[in-house]
Amino acid sequence: MNVQTTIPATIDLATIKGRQQVAWGSGDYAVVGTTLQIVGENLCEAVDLRSGQRVLDVAAGNGNATLAAARRFADVLSTDYVGALLERGRERAKAEHLPVTFQEADAEALPFADASFDTVLSTFGVMFTPNQEQAASELLRVCRPGGKIGLANWTPEGFIGQLFKSIGKYVPPAPGVKSPALWGTKARLDALFGPHATVAAESRHFAFRYKSPRHMLEIFRGYYGPVLKAFAAIDPAAQQGLEKDLLALFDTFNTSRDGTLVAPSEYLEVIITKKT
């Protein structure tokens, strides 16, 4: 693939990736991740997944797309660079008696041969890689000609996109690294994949459902790595400010009027078909 993968020399990608790995490994993302299972199911339907297909789930987390593909009798390989998350996926697969292979792997350096998979999936995973061009190149490389890449990516304007924007006011992102939310825009996807594939994207919504806005804050602060690490990185006064901002954001998106939280979050459901 002749995809541009250069990053300015001033950006230490190894350090950034190491910090990300620590963040996603902190807390217990599976507590949040399991609530997103329906996204994996819908993505497998969107790519028209067939039994017997060779499927790779990239940055799989605790395995939502992995399990959805395995339930459709695909041959699934689930990967992530956080071993603890793969272990949670392994536990879920074992509980459901689903045959899945799990392997630690970096989305920017997938240890698989060219054209190894019929379908490549990632739900709210690969979008967080610091080198977006390299990650896109790897997804294309391991997908066979005519195969499909199915992605679910949070949009910049949606609930989670705005959550990360709120965090960024207190813990600024590394300079020079592109926002993960760009993966939730058609223009960015066309730039990353367009020369080598056709890109179709549709706006979807996932509704976060919690007992209350305060309950969601407690869950995200205790288990969702990026939020947990953001609070840990700032002083008590800033923590109070971030908490106030997040609760205000939750109230803005909350459609419930009974004290619970129902917050629809926009994401792009993306189907990329690699050119033959």
C-alpha positions as CSV (number, residue, x, y, z in Angstrom):
1,M,0.0,0.0,0.0
2,N,1.4,3.4,-0.9
3,V,-0.2,5.0,2.1
4,Q,1.7,7.9,3.7
5,T,2.8,6.8,7.2
6,T,5.2,9.6,8.1
7,I,4.7,11.4,11.4
8,P,6.7,14.6,12.4
9,A,9.9,13.6,14.1
10,T,9.0,15.7,17.1
11,I,6.3,13.3,18.0
12,D,7.4,10.3,20.1
13,L,4.9,7.7,19.0
14,A,6.4,5.0,21.1
15,T,5.9,7.0,24.3
16,I,2.4,8.0,23.3
17,K,1.4,4.5,22.5
18,G,2.9,3.3,25.8
19,R,0.8,5.8,27.7
20,Q,-2.3,4.8,25.8
21,Q,-1.6,1.1,26.5
22,V,-1.4,1.9,30.2
23,A,-4.6,4.0,30.1
24,W,-6.6,1.3,28.4
25,G,-5.2,-1.3,30.7
26,S,-6.2,0.6,33.8
27,G,-9.5,0.3,35.5
28,D,-11.6,-2.4,33.8
29,Y,-12.8,-1.4,30.4
30,A,-14.9,-4.5,30.1
31,V,-17.4,-3.1,32.6
32,V,-18.2,-0.4,30.0
33,G,-17.3,-2.5,26.9
34,T,-19.9,-5.2,27.5
35,T,-22.7,-2.6,27.4
36,L,-21.7,-1.9,23.7
37,Q,-22.3,-5.5,22.5
38,I,-25.2,-4.5,20.2
39,V,-22.7,-2.4,18.1
40,G,-20.7,-5.6,17.3
41,E,-23.8,-7.5,16.4
42,N,-25.0,-4.7,14.1
43,L,-21.6,-4.3,12.5
44,C,-21.4,-8.0,11.6
45,E,-24.8,-7.7,9.9
46,A,-23.7,-4.5,8.1
47,V,-20.7,-6.3,6.6
48,D,-22.9,-9.3,5.7
49,L,-20.7,-11.7,7.5
50,R,-20.8,-15.3,6.4
51,S,-20.1,-18.5,8.2
52,G,-16.6,-19.9,7.6
53,Q,-15.1,-16.5,6.8
54,R,-11.7,-15.7,8.2
55,V,-12.2,-12.7,10.5
56,L,-9.8,-10.5,12.3
57,D,-11.0,-8.2,15.1
58,V,-8.4,-5.4,15.6
59,A,-8.2,-3.5,19.0
60,A,-10.9,-5.9,20.0
61,G,-11.1,-4.9,23.7
62,N,-13.2,-7.4,25.6
63,G,-14.5,-8.9,22.3
64,N,-17.9,-7.4,21.3
65,A,-17.3,-7.8,17.5
66,T,-15.3,-11.0,18.2
67,L,-18.2,-12.7,19.9
68,A,-20.7,-11.4,17.3
69,A,-18.6,-12.9,14.5
70,A,-18.1,-16.2,16.3
71,R,-21.9,-16.5,16.9
72,R,-22.2,-16.4,13.1
73,F,-19.8,-19.4,12.8
74,A,-16.9,-17.4,11.4
75,D,-13.3,-18.3,12.0
76,V,-12.3,-15.5,14.4
77,L,-8.9,-14.2,15.5
78,S,-9.3,-11.5,18.3
79,T,-6.4,-9.1,18.9
80,D,-5.5,-6.2,21.2
81,Y,-2.3,-4.8,22.6
82,V,-3.8,-5.0,26.2
83,G,-3.6,-8.6,27.3
84,A,-6.0,-8.1,30.2
85,L,-8.7,-7.1,27.8
86,L,-8.2,-10.2,25.7
87,E,-8.5,-12.3,28.8
88,R,-11.9,-10.8,29.4
89,G,-12.9,-11.7,25.9
90,R,-11.5,-15.2,26.3
91,E,-13.6,-15.6,29.4
92,R,-16.7,-14.5,27.5
93,A,-16.0,-16.8,24.6
94,K,-15.5,-19.8,26.9
95,A,-18.7,-19.1,28.8
96,E,-20.6,-19.2,25.5
97,H,-18.7,-22.2,24.1
98,L,-17.5,-20.1,21.1
99,P,-14.3,-21.1,19.4
100,V,-12.1,-18.0,19.1
101,T,-8.3,-17.5,18.9
102,F,-6.9,-14.7,21.0
103,Q,-3.5,-13.0,20.3
104,E,-1.8,-9.9,21.5
105,A,-1.1,-7.6,18.6
106,D,-0.4,-3.9,17.8
107,A,-2.9,-2.5,15.3
108,E,-0.1,-0.5,13.7
109,A,2.0,-3.6,13.2
110,L,-0.3,-6.6,12.7
111,P,1.8,-9.9,12.7
112,F,-0.2,-11.4,9.8
113,A,0.5,-12.0,6.1
114,D,-1.0,-9.9,3.4
115,A,-4.5,-10.7,2.4
116,S,-5.0,-13.2,5.3
117,F,-8.6,-12.3,6.2
118,D,-11.9,-12.1,4.4
119,T,-13.2,-9.5,6.9
120,V,-11.5,-7.1,9.3
121,L,-13.5,-5.5,12.2
122,S,-12.9,-2.9,14.8
123,T,-15.5,-1.4,17.2
124,F,-14.2,1.8,18.9
125,G,-10.7,0.4,18.8
126,V,-8.4,1.2,15.9
127,M,-9.6,4.8,15.9
128,F,-7.5,5.4,19.0
129,T,-4.1,4.5,17.3
130,P,-1.7,7.4,17.3
131,N,-0.5,6.8,13.7
132,Q,-3.7,6.7,11.8
133,E,-2.2,6.3,8.4
134,Q,-0.1,3.3,9.5
135,A,-3.2,1.7,11.2
136,A,-5.3,2.1,8.1
137,S,-2.5,0.7,5.9
138,E,-2.3,-2.4,8.1
139,L,-6.1,-3.0,8.0
140,L,-5.9,-2.8,4.2
141,R,-2.9,-5.0,4.0
142,V,-4.2,-8.0,5.9
143,C,-7.6,-7.8,4.2
144,R,-7.9,-9.8,0.9
145,P,-8.8,-8.1,-2.3
146,G,-12.6,-7.8,-2.5
147,G,-12.8,-8.3,1.3
148,K,-14.4,-5.9,3.8
149,I,-13.3,-3.8,6.7
150,G,-16.1,-3.0,9.1
151,L,-15.6,-0.2,11.6
152,A,-17.6,1.6,14.3
153,N,-16.1,5.0,15.2
154,W,-17.3,7.7,17.5
155,T,-18.0,11.0,15.7
156,P,-16.6,14.4,16.9
157,E,-20.0,15.9,17.5
158,G,-21.5,12.9,19.3
159,F,-21.6,12.2,23.0
160,I,-18.3,10.3,23.3
161,G,-16.6,12.7,20.9
162,Q,-17.7,15.6,23.2
163,L,-16.6,13.6,26.3
164,F,-13.0,13.4,25.0
165,K,-13.2,17.1,24.1
166,S,-14.1,17.9,27.7
167,I,-11.2,15.8,29.0
168,G,-8.9,17.6,26.6
169,K,-9.5,20.9,28.3
170,Y,-7.9,19.4,31.4
171,V,-5.4,16.9,30.0
172,P,-4.4,18.2,26.5
173,P,-3.7,15.5,23.9
174,A,-0.1,15.0,22.7
175,P,0.8,17.8,20.3
176,G,0.8,16.8,16.6
177,V,-1.3,13.6,17.1
178,K,-4.6,13.7,15.2
179,S,-7.8,13.4,17.1
180,P,-9.3,9.8,17.2
181,A,-12.7,11.4,16.4
182,L,-11.5,12.1,12.9
183,W,-12.2,8.4,12.2
184,G,-15.8,9.4,12.7
185,T,-15.8,11.6,9.7
186,K,-16.3,10.5,6.1
187,A,-13.7,12.9,4.8
188,R,-10.9,11.4,6.9
189,L,-12.0,7.8,6.1
190,D,-11.9,8.7,2.3
191,A,-8.4,10.1,2.8
192,L,-7.2,7.0,4.7
193,F,-8.8,4.3,2.6
194,G,-10.2,5.9,-0.6
195,P,-7.2,5.2,-2.9
196,H,-7.4,1.5,-2.2
197,A,-11.1,0.8,-1.4
198,T,-14.6,2.1,-1.6
199,V,-15.9,3.6,1.6
200,A,-19.5,3.6,2.8
201,A,-20.5,5.2,6.1
202,E,-23.8,5.7,7.9
203,S,-24.6,7.6,11.1
204,R,-25.8,5.4,13.9
205,H,-26.5,5.9,17.6
206,F,-25.8,3.8,20.6
207,A,-27.7,4.7,23.8
208,F,-25.7,4.6,27.0
209,R,-28.0,3.6,29.7
210,Y,-27.1,4.1,33.4
211,K,-29.0,4.5,36.7
212,S,-28.3,8.3,36.6
213,P,-25.7,10.8,35.3
214,R,-23.8,10.4,38.6
215,H,-23.8,6.6,38.2
216,M,-22.3,6.9,34.7
217,L,-19.7,9.2,36.0
218,E,-18.8,6.8,38.8
219,I,-18.5,3.9,36.3
220,F,-16.4,5.8,33.8
221,R,-14.2,7.3,36.5
222,G,-13.6,3.9,38.1
223,Y,-13.4,1.6,35.0
224,Y,-12.9,3.6,31.7
225,G,-9.2,4.0,31.4
226,P,-9.0,7.4,29.6
227,V,-11.4,9.0,32.2
228,L,-9.7,7.3,35.1
229,K,-6.3,8.4,34.0
230,A,-7.5,12.0,33.3
231,F,-8.7,12.4,36.8
232,A,-5.5,10.9,38.2
233,A,-3.4,13.4,36.2
234,I,-4.9,16.6,37.6
235,D,-5.1,18.3,41.0
236,P,-8.3,18.2,43.2
237,A,-9.5,21.6,42.0
238,A,-9.3,20.5,38.4
239,Q,-10.9,17.2,39.2
240,Q,-13.9,19.1,40.5
241,G,-14.0,21.1,37.3
242,L,-13.8,18.1,35.1
243,E,-16.5,16.3,37.2
244,K,-18.8,19.4,36.8
245,D,-18.2,19.6,33.1
246,L,-18.9,15.8,32.5
247,L,-22.1,15.9,34.5
248,A,-23.2,19.0,32.5
249,L,-22.4,17.0,29.3
250,F,-24.3,14.0,30.5
251,D,-27.3,16.2,31.2
252,T,-27.1,17.8,27.8
253,F,-27.3,14.5,26.0
254,N,-29.6,12.7,28.5
255,T,-33.1,12.1,26.9
256,S,-34.5,10.5,30.0
257,R,-36.8,12.4,32.3
258,D,-37.2,9.8,35.1
259,G,-33.8,10.3,36.8
260,T,-32.0,7.7,34.9
261,L,-29.5,8.3,32.1
262,V,-30.2,7.5,28.4
263,A,-27.6,9.3,26.3
264,P,-27.6,8.5,22.5
265,S,-24.1,8.7,21.2
266,E,-23.5,9.1,17.5
267,Y,-21.0,6.8,15.7
268,L,-20.2,6.0,12.1
269,E,-20.8,2.5,10.9
270,V,-18.3,2.1,8.2
271,I,-18.0,-0.5,5.5
272,I,-14.8,-0.4,3.4
273,T,-14.5,-2.8,0.5
274,K,-10.9,-3.4,-0.7
275,K,-10.4,-3.0,-4.4
276,T,-9.5,-6.1,-6.4
